[in-house]
Structures are given as structure tokens and as C-alpha cells.
Amino acid sequence: MTGAIETAVAELAAWLTGAAGDPVPVGPPRDDADGGLTVWPLELRPARQTRGSGAREPYRFVVRLLVCATGPAALPRLDRVLAAAAAAGEPEVTLTAGDPALWRAFGVAPRPALLVDVPAQIARPVPPAPPVLRPLRLRQLEMRTLDGRVVGPEQQPLAAMRVEVVGTPYTTHTDTAGRFRLVGLPHDPDEPDRPVRVRLVGRGRTHTAELDPADPDLVIVCAPPAD
């Protein structure tokens, strides 16, 4: 399997060969009688990372490579490479490869060269989903309707109270007689006696109650807010 760095170097070497008109080997700068162009990775540079809402985004970085010319015969090739990059607008070329410390590190005399930045990325695999160890069970839930009344301590009806089923989007308001109706609530037949938890909001008070879904006459008494 070819890695991201190796791929970036190979792709640039192939592009350089086409632009220069002669093979461009991958290797550090050298002093030899034949001369020519060489390309060599110098460093890895960070790149801006992106985040998506779906699959994991790949890790992005930049491979900076040194393209240098050895001998007079290499200068026309380097000229063709620079002209091709300028005409196409890519790859990104930097004309700052004349640092004496760089050439001392390679043990060669200074020479014309370019720095080329090639973007690269490493895919981040999505972890596999855990296996399903038991057969899936599909159930059709029944729908039910809750009818009830909201009253005060003296049994006076409380109108315009918001009635909401806790943890669900189901909500309604009481009418002038304090009555409410919640339609289409999911009902699990395996738990027929499970209470329905509702929250009442209005008149400066909030009240929570658990209702018996089997009770045909639900009455919720709301105490006044504490002083």
C-alpha cells in the first residue's frame, strides 16, 4: 500500500518529468558529471483541517519538496518547469531555496532550486458498527388519546394552561372549561399501565403529574404558586 507522502513525491516527480522533458529522479542534491534535475522531500507542513457532519474528514498536510538543478544542462529543464508551473498556476512554487545552511546539510555547493508544496491527505476510516447480536424485533405501537381537566384547589377550571408530555413534542392547551386533549400518543402494549408524565405551565406556576392512561376522567389539580 502506497502512503500519502510516497504518493505526493511520485506524483510530483512524474509532473516534473513531463514539464522538463527529461526524467527527474527522486533523490537528494548531488554533484555528478551528468547533472540534471532532482526532487527530494524536505519537510512536512501542517494544513487547515476541515470538519464535516458526515463521515470523518481526512487528515490534511503539505509535503514540501526541493527541486534543484545540477550542471549547466539542467538550467533549461528548470526553466521549463518554472514556466509550466506559472502557466498552470500549480503546483505552488517558492523561490527561496538559497539558504546556505541547506546546501551545507546536503554537502553540496549552492545551486538554482525551487521549493514545491504538494497537498496530501490520509483517510480516517470510520469505525465499524457493532454487530447485532440478537434478531431485530419490530413492533407496531398503538396510538391513544388522553382527555382530562386541569383545575385549581377549589375545583375551578384553569384555562390556557399548557399541557405537555415530558420528553416528547406532544403539547396542547386547556380550554375555558380547563379541558385538554392529547391525540396520537404512542402506547406500548407491553406496558399498558405505564403512567404518562405531563408538565403543566401557566398562571405563574409549573406543575408535573403522572397520569394513568386507563383513567377515563383525568383530573389534575394545580396548587397556587408558593409565596
C-alpha positions in Angstrom: 0.0 0.0 0.0 1.4 3.4 -1.1 1.4 6.0 1.7 0.4 9.7 1.3 4.0 11.0 1.4 5.2 8.5 -1.2 2.3 9.3 -3.4 2.9 13.0 -3.3 6.6 12.6 -4.1 5.8 10.2 -7.0 3.1 12.4 -8.5 5.4 15.5 -8.4 8.3 13.5 -9.9 6.0 12.4 -12.8 4.8 16.0 -13.3 8.4 17.3 -13.3 9.4 14.7 -15.9 6.7 15.8 -18.2 7.4 19.5 -17.7 11.2 19.3 -18.0 11.1 16.8 -20.9 13.6 14.5 -19.2 13.4 12.0 -16.3 13.6 13.7 -12.8 14.8 11.1 -10.3 13.8 11.2 -6.6 17.0 11.8 -4.5 18.9 14.5 -2.6 21.0 17.1 -4.4 24.2 15.5 -5.9 27.4 16.5 -7.7 27.9 14.4 -10.7 29.1 14.8 -14.3 25.7 14.1 -15.8 23.8 16.8 -13.9 20.1 17.2 -14.3 17.1 17.9 -12.0 16.4 16.0 -8.8 13.5 16.2 -6.4 13.7 15.4 -2.7 11.2 15.8 0.2 12.4 18.4 2.7 9.6 18.6 5.4 6.0 18.1 6.2 3.9 21.1 6.9 0.5 21.4 8.6 -2.6 22.3 6.6 -6.0 23.6 7.6 -8.3 20.8 8.7 -11.9 20.6 7.8 -14.8 19.2 9.7 -17.9 17.7 8.2 -21.2 16.5 9.6 -21.0 13.1 7.9 -18.0 10.7 7.5 -14.7 11.6 9.2 -12.7 14.1 7.2 -9.2 13.0 6.1 -6.1 14.4 7.9 -4.6 17.0 5.6 -1.0 18.2 5.4 1.6 19.5 2.9 4.8 17.8 1.6 7.4 20.4 0.8 10.0 19.2 -1.8 13.2 20.6 -3.1 13.7 20.6 -6.9 17.3 21.6 -7.8 19.4 21.8 -10.9 22.9 20.4 -11.1 25.1 21.4 -14.0 24.5 23.9 -16.9 22.5 21.3 -18.9 19.9 21.3 -16.1 19.1 25.0 -16.3 16.8 24.8 -19.4 14.9 22.0 -17.7 14.4 24.0 -14.6 13.3 26.9 -16.7 10.7 24.7 -18.4 9.4 23.5 -15.0 9.1 27.0 -13.7 7.3 28.2 -16.9 4.9 25.2 -16.7 4.0 25.9 -13.0 3.5 29.6 -13.8 1.2 28.9 -16.7 -0.9 26.3 -14.9 -1.0 28.0 -11.6 0.1 24.8 -9.9 1.9 23.3 -8.2 2.7 26.0 -5.7 6.3 27.1 -6.2 8.5 29.1 -3.8 11.8 30.8 -4.9 13.5 30.7 -1.6 15.8 27.6 -1.8 19.1 29.5 -1.5 19.7 29.1 2.2 23.5 28.3 2.6 22.7 26.1 5.6 20.5 23.9 3.4 23.3 23.2 1.0 25.9 22.6 3.8 23.5 20.0 5.2 23.5 18.2 1.9 27.2 18.6 1.5 27.0 20.2 -2.0 27.6 23.7 -3.4 24.6 26.1 -3.7 22.7 25.8 -7.0 19.4 27.1 -8.6 16.4 25.4 -6.9 12.7 25.6 -6.2 10.6 24.7 -3.2 7.3 23.0 -4.2 4.4 22.4 -1.9 2.2 19.4 -2.6 -1.0 18.8 -0.7 -1.5 15.3 0.8 -4.1 13.6 3.0 -4.6 10.5 5.0 -8.0 8.9 5.1 -9.5 8.3 8.5 -11.5 5.1 8.4 -14.9 5.1 10.0 -15.0 2.5 12.9 -17.3 -0.4 12.0 -20.7 -0.5 13.7 -21.0 -3.1 16.5 -22.5 -6.3 15.3 -26.2 -7.1 16.0 -26.1 -10.0 18.4 -29.8 -10.6 18.7 -32.5 -10.6 16.0 -34.3 -7.3 15.5 -37.7 -7.1 16.8 -40.2 -4.8 15.1 -43.3 -3.7 17.0 -46.2 -1.5 15.9 -47.1 0.8 18.7 -50.7 1.8 19.2 -51.9 5.4 19.3 -54.0 6.7 22.2 -55.8 9.8 23.2 -55.7 11.4 26.7 -58.6 13.5 27.8 -58.5 15.4 31.1 -59.2 18.5 33.1 -56.9 21.0 34.9 -58.4 22.6 38.0 -57.3 24.7 40.9 -57.6 23.9 44.6 -61.3 24.9 44.7 -62.0 22.8 41.6 -62.2 25.9 39.5 -61.2 25.2 35.8 -57.9 26.6 34.7 -57.9 27.8 31.1 -55.0 28.5 28.8 -52.7 26.1 30.7 -50.0 24.5 28.5 -50.1 20.7 28.9 -47.0 18.9 27.5 -45.9 15.3 27.7 -42.4 15.3 29.2 -39.7 14.2 26.8 -41.9 14.4 23.7 -43.1 17.1 21.3 -46.8 16.5 22.3 -48.4 19.6 23.7 -51.7 21.3 23.9 -53.6 24.0 25.9 -56.7 23.8 28.2 -59.9 25.4 27.0 -62.2 27.7 29.0 -63.5 24.7 30.9 -60.0 23.6 31.8 -60.2 20.6 29.5 -57.4 19.3 27.3 -57.0 16.5 24.8 -53.7 14.9 23.6 -54.1 12.9 20.5 -51.8 10.3 18.9 -49.6 9.4 21.9 -47.6 6.2 21.3 -48.8 3.4 23.5 -46.6 0.3 24.2 -49.0 -2.7 24.6 -46.2 -4.5 26.6 -46.5 -1.7 29.3 -50.2 -0.8 29.4 -50.1 0.6 32.9 -47.1 2.8 32.5 -48.0 6.3 33.6 -47.8 9.3 31.3 -45.7 12.1 32.8 -47.0 15.6 31.9 -46.0 19.1 32.7 -48.4 22.0 33.2 -47.2 25.6 32.7 -49.2 28.7 33.1 -50.6 31.3 35.5 -47.2 31.7 37.1 -46.9 28.1 38.0 -45.3 24.9 36.8 -46.7 21.5 37.9 -45.7 18.0 37.0 -48.0 15.0 37.3 -48.2 11.3 36.3 -51.4 10.2 34.7 -53.0 6.8 34.5 -53.7 6.3 30.8 -56.6 3.9 31.6 -58.4 6.6 33.7 -61.4 7.9 31.6 -61.7 11.0 33.8 -58.3 12.5 34.4 -58.3 15.5 36.7 -55.1 17.4 37.5 -55.2 19.7 40.5 -52.8 22.6 40.3 -51.9 24.3 43.6 -51.2 28.0 43.6 -47.5 29.1 43.5 -45.8 29.2 46.9 -45.3 32.7 48.3 
